């Protein structure tokens, strides 16, 4: 099938590439000329495992094209995806200007029946706005083309996006016409071979499904962070508690890891946007507000542990100390630092007069872009280089390569021999046996 995709961010680029991979003929459109030029030359603007070779192969085969020419893409697409950003407004609502701008562009150029598919995460009711925007532009040209607007939310995880896209656990299709469902079923047939993964529903339910999924996962995390904070105070170890509850299939093992708080471009934004939608419709979302508040507090928790440790000492506390920081990305296998807990921890350390020596396997360039050059920030080439001349270690992202360090070497390097483990990567007994003081999340033994 001929597919056009507006937006070459995570969602658009991964979706377009996977659709090309299974044989569709895909044109990706972006307004950013330099991004499009780069993609044509095989330069991928994001780090996503497996994506680069797939983009290059499909581009070389001619099934995946990149352009800034919206009219050409609209003429090409039997199915037209909207996969542009929906950043939060000042009040936490999703900002729809990019989605609606694409809708108007589609309306200005559409010359035959098509199915418009919204993949961006948008508040309930947005499909209706997209439909109106397209219809208005068509009417302004005296046209009356038939078109459908479908909600088809994406469930890609950064770092696993290609795998999630190639092997989806479900394909949600929210449509108001049988024709649109038939078209999307044809489009997704290659992903559906072993079993039917399509869940058909009405448009508004599909829009809400996306928020419900992310809000549920964020709720699990905030819940575990809350229990971790209780564990810390009552002298229990959250890691043992986690093992004790995860085996109940009704609870499950996923998303019950306490830590430095959830970040990224989805959970913080989506929980706030859903809370906002609820309030706008007259419902006070007490649970969602609490999920958000717990997370905001949790992002400051590592620093609290650091401060508590140093305030016990005779000297000036954290001021003048040097902290090695392992992990800057909001989670492993990505270079994305949007809403990353590391940003809060660094800001708090700097505010308290400390210096940091940072290392992240992928996010160093992004960190340089965000923080620039500053005297209290040293970019290091390796995890162990960051320990050199440092007083303490703070682990913020659970990259695999941080999991089994040489604790004896770490002990020698760290002036104050203390580790703050924001992801509970280490066994407290093992690390303490090496002569290091240990602080984890929710480990009050
Ligand atoms: C999330 C969802 O997992 C995807 O299903 C969804 O499609 C995506 O948002 C989206 O809406 O686009 P993502 O933001 O890439 O994906 O990352 P996650 O793996 O969900 O992690 C989010 C945050 O939660 C990270 O900061 C992670 O460290 C944290 N987390 C996750 C925990 O603190 N504990 C856990 O147990 C799991």
Boltz pocket constraint, residues with backbone or C-beta under 6 A from the ligand:
constraints:
  - pocket:
      binder: B
      contacts: [[A, 121], [A, 154], [A, 155], [A, 156], [A, 157], [A, 158], [A, 159], [A, 214], [A, 217], [A, 221], [A, 254], [A, 255], [A, 256], [A, 257], [A, 258], [A, 259], [A, 260], [A, 261], [A, 262], [A, 263], [A, 264], [A, 265], [A, 266], [A, 267], [A, 330], [A, 331]]
      max_distance: 6.0
